[in-house]
Amino acid sequence: MKLRHKILFSLLGVGLVASLMACKNGEKVSGKTPEVRTIIAATGGAPKPFTYEEDGKLTGQNIDLLKAVFKKLPQYKLQIVKVEFSSMFSGVTSGRYQIAVNNLTKNEEREKNYLFSDPIFKNAYVVAFSDKSSHIKAANTWSDLAGLSTIGSAGVNTTTAIEEYNKANSDRSINLNYSAEDLKSQLEGVESGKYDFIVMDKPMFEFYQEEYDLNLIEKEISGDLESALLPEPNSYFVLGKEEKTLSEDINKALKEVILEGTSKKINDNYFGEDYSPDYQ
């Protein structure tokens, strides 16, 4: 009987020591693991190379950057889903999705309804012409492109800016042609001479130029035209208004991803150039 008591006390002692060591190391002795929250990020899956599908999987600069951010946030499990672009914002509003990721920029209406992460990408614009065009030139104002034809999708900022210019300058308007074609087809329309020019993101243009070996020439946009197109030069992750903690966690991890050079590596991979925002 005494031997049994000695064995029992020895086992209790070992358990007590193990518990004390666990407490000392900051471990939970209750056996419970921290709760991991699933975060659903919605993307429209275009435009390439910011977000697109390859071999049935979502990828792209925005997607890779988001994954790099969440690698630093073990308290969350990231799930990325492809949805119609028009349903991204309504899904974030309803709480069905917590994040919208689609190279999104700020505007006054969006800022009323959503939270924005810190900047994830610094944009720039160019005007592109066929290399056989007689109209090739840099542009400081929309009037530099007056009388020429262009192509664009309804609702994007370049198209909206041209619409506003045309309203105020009916005597020196730009011939705007609306299209539901993908960007590659629009660029091929400029290359063939069907349209005189197209205004678009510099990194996206250079990606398509290299990817599809297009015979196009880019010219810089500056002055008033640059100010009109880039009142807010950055793009962001967009979150629901109630996601303040998630937004703060993302911003902390995002800063680390940029400062450690991971963002630069992602940009170099897709664009051959770094478009990371500046962080001090």
C-alpha positions in Angstrom: 0.0 0.0 0.0 2.8 2.4 0.9 4.4 1.6 -2.5 1.2 2.5 -4.3 1.0 5.8 -2.4 4.6 6.6 -3.3 3.9 6.0 -7.0 0.7 8.1 -6.9 2.5 11.0 -5.2 5.3 10.8 -7.8 2.9 11.0 -10.7 1.1 13.9 -9.1 4.4 15.7 -8.6 5.4 15.1 -12.3 2.0 16.5 -13.4 2.4 19.6 -11.1 5.9 20.3 -12.4 4.6 20.0 -16.0 1.8 22.4 -15.3 4.1 24.9 -13.7 6.5 24.7 -16.7 3.6 25.2 -19.1 2.4 28.3 -17.2 6.0 29.6 -17.1 6.2 29.3 -20.8 2.9 31.1 -21.3 1.1 28.0 -22.5 -2.6 27.4 -21.7 -3.1 24.5 -19.5 -6.8 24.3 -20.2 -6.1 22.4 -23.5 -8.0 25.0 -25.5 -6.4 26.5 -28.7 -7.0 30.1 -29.8 -10.0 30.5 -32.0 -9.2 31.0 -35.7 -11.5 33.2 -37.7 -12.2 32.5 -41.3 -11.9 35.6 -43.5 -13.5 35.5 -47.0 -12.0 37.8 -49.6 -13.9 38.4 -52.8 -12.4 39.2 -56.2 -13.8 39.6 -59.6 -10.9 37.6 -61.1 -9.8 40.4 -63.5 -8.0 42.4 -64.7 -4.8 40.4 -65.2 -2.2 40.5 -63.7 -3.7 41.9 -60.5 -6.2 39.1 -60.2 -7.0 36.2 -62.5 -7.4 32.4 -62.8 -4.7 30.1 -63.9 -5.2 26.3 -64.0 -8.4 26.8 -62.0 -6.7 28.7 -59.2 -6.9 32.4 -58.4 -3.6 34.2 -58.6 -2.2 37.7 -59.5 -0.3 40.5 -57.8 -3.2 41.5 -55.5 -3.9 37.8 -54.6 -0.2 37.0 -53.8 0.1 40.1 -51.7 -3.0 39.3 -49.7 -1.8 35.8 -49.1 1.6 37.2 -47.9 -0.2 39.5 -45.5 -2.3 36.7 -44.0 0.7 34.4 -43.6 1.6 36.8 -40.8 -1.8 36.6 -39.2 -2.3 33.1 -37.7 -5.4 34.2 -35.9 -7.2 34.2 -39.3 -7.8 31.6 -42.0 -8.0 33.2 -45.5 -10.4 32.0 -48.1 -10.5 33.7 -51.5 -13.5 33.4 -53.8 -14.3 34.7 -57.3 -17.5 36.6 -57.7 -19.1 39.0 -60.2 -17.4 42.4 -59.8 -20.8 44.1 -59.1 -21.4 41.8 -56.1 -18.2 42.4 -54.3 -19.2 45.5 -52.6 -22.7 44.4 -51.7 -21.2 41.2 -50.3 -18.8 43.2 -48.1 -21.7 45.4 -47.0 -23.8 42.4 -46.0 -21.0 40.7 -44.2 -20.9 37.7 -46.6 -17.3 38.7 -47.5 -15.0 40.6 -45.2 -12.6 41.9 -47.9 -12.8 43.0 -51.5 -9.5 42.6 -53.5 -9.5 43.9 -57.0 -6.9 46.7 -57.4 -9.5 49.0 -55.9 -9.1 52.7 -55.5 -10.8 55.2 -53.2 -13.6 57.5 -54.1 -15.9 59.6 -51.9 -18.9 57.2 -52.1 -16.8 54.2 -51.2 -15.2 56.0 -48.3 -18.7 56.6 -46.8 -19.5 52.9 -46.8 -16.2 51.0 -46.4 -12.9 50.8 -44.6 -9.7 50.9 -46.6 -6.4 49.2 -45.8 -3.2 51.2 -46.0 -2.1 51.5 -49.7 -1.1 48.2 -51.4 0.0 49.5 -54.8 1.0 52.9 -56.3 -0.5 53.4 -59.7 0.7 55.3 -62.8 -1.0 55.9 -66.2 0.2 56.0 -69.9 -1.5 56.7 -73.2 -0.8 53.9 -75.8 -0.7 54.1 -79.6 -0.1 51.7 -82.4 3.6 51.9 -83.3 2.4 52.8 -86.9 0.2 55.7 -85.7 0.9 59.3 -86.8 -0.7 60.6 -83.6 2.0 59.4 -81.1 2.6 62.0 -78.5 2.7 62.6 -74.7 -0.4 64.1 -73.1 -0.7 66.8 -70.5 -4.4 67.5 -70.9 -7.3 65.7 -72.5 -7.3 68.4 -75.2 -4.0 67.0 -76.5 -6.0 63.9 -77.5 -9.0 65.8 -78.9 -10.3 64.6 -82.3 -8.8 61.1 -81.8 -10.7 57.9 -81.1 -10.4 55.6 -78.1 -12.0 52.6 -76.6 -13.0 51.9 -73.0 -15.3 50.0 -70.7 -18.2 51.8 -69.1 -17.8 52.8 -65.5 -13.9 52.7 -65.2 -12.2 55.9 -64.2 -10.5 56.6 -67.5 -13.8 56.3 -69.4 -15.6 58.5 -66.8 -12.9 61.1 -67.1 -13.3 61.2 -70.9 -17.1 61.5 -70.6 -16.6 64.5 -68.3 -14.2 66.1 -70.7 -16.5 65.6 -73.6 -19.4 67.2 -71.8 -17.4 70.4 -71.2 -15.7 70.4 -74.6 -18.2 69.4 -77.2 -16.3 71.3 -79.9 -13.1 69.4 -79.2 -14.3 66.1 -78.0 -12.7 62.6 -78.0 -14.4 59.9 -80.0 -15.2 57.4 -77.1 -16.2 53.9 -78.1 -17.6 51.7 -75.4 -16.7 48.0 -75.3 -17.4 44.9 -73.2 -14.3 43.2 -74.7 -11.5 42.1 -72.5 -8.4 44.4 -72.3 -6.4 42.3 -74.7 -9.0 42.7 -77.4 -9.2 46.5 -76.7 -5.4 46.8 -77.0 -5.5 44.8 -80.3 -8.1 47.3 -81.6 -5.6 50.1 -81.0 -2.8 48.0 -82.5 -4.8 47.4 -85.7 -5.6 51.1 -86.1 -9.3 50.7 -85.4 -8.8 53.1 -82.5 -6.2 55.8 -82.1 -5.2 55.4 -78.5 -6.1 53.9 -75.1 -5.3 55.3 -71.6 -4.6 52.7 -69.0 -2.5 51.7 -66.0 1.3 51.7 -66.8 2.1 48.4 -65.0 -0.9 46.7 -66.7 0.0 48.0 -70.1 3.6 46.9 -69.8 2.5 43.4 -68.6 0.1 43.0 -71.6 2.8 44.4 -74.0 5.2 41.8 -72.9 2.7 38.9 -72.5 1.2 39.3 -76.0 4.0 41.0 -77.9 1.8 43.9 -79.0 3.0 46.5 -81.4 2.2 49.5 -79.2 4.1 52.5 -77.9 3.4 54.1 -74.6 3.7 57.8 -73.8 3.7 59.5 -70.5 0.8 61.3 -69.0 1.6 64.4 -66.9 0.3 67.8 -65.9 -3.5 68.3 -65.5 -4.3 65.0 -67.1 -2.2 63.1 -64.6 -4.0 65.0 -61.8 -7.4 64.2 -63.3 -6.7 60.5 -63.5 -4.8 60.1 -60.3 -6.3 62.3 -57.6 -5.8 59.2 -55.4 -2.8 57.3 -56.9 -3.0 54.2 -54.7 -5.1 51.0 -54.6 -6.3 49.2 -51.5 -8.0 46.2 -49.9 -11.6 47.2 -49.0 -13.3 46.0 -45.8 -16.7 46.4 -44.2 -17.1 49.3 -41.8 -17.4 46.9 -38.8 -14.0 45.3 -39.5 -11.8 47.7 -37.5 -9.8 45.1 -35.8 -9.2 43.1 -39.0 -8.2 46.3 -40.7 -5.7 47.1 -38.0 -4.2 43.6 -38.2 -4.0 43.7 -42.0 -2.2 47.1 -41.9 0.4 45.9 -39.4 1.2 42.8 -41.5 1.1 44.8 -44.7 3.7 47.2 -43.5 5.9 44.2 -42.6 5.4 42.7 -46.0 6.4 45.9 -47.7 9.4 46.8 -45.5 10.9 43.3 -45.6 10.8 43.3 -49.5 8.1 40.7 -50.1 5.9 43.2 -51.9 8.8 44.2 -54.1 9.4 40.6 -55.0 5.7 40.1 -56.0 5.7 43.3 -58.1 9.0 42.4 -59.8 7.5 39.0 -60.6 4.5 40.4 -62.4 5.7 43.8 -63.7 9.5 43.7 -63.6 9.3 46.9 -61.5 8.3 47.7 -58.0 5.1 49.6 -57.4 5.0 49.2 -53.6 3.8 52.3 -51.8 6.3 54.2 -49.7 6.4 53.3 -46.0 8.7 55.0 -43.4 
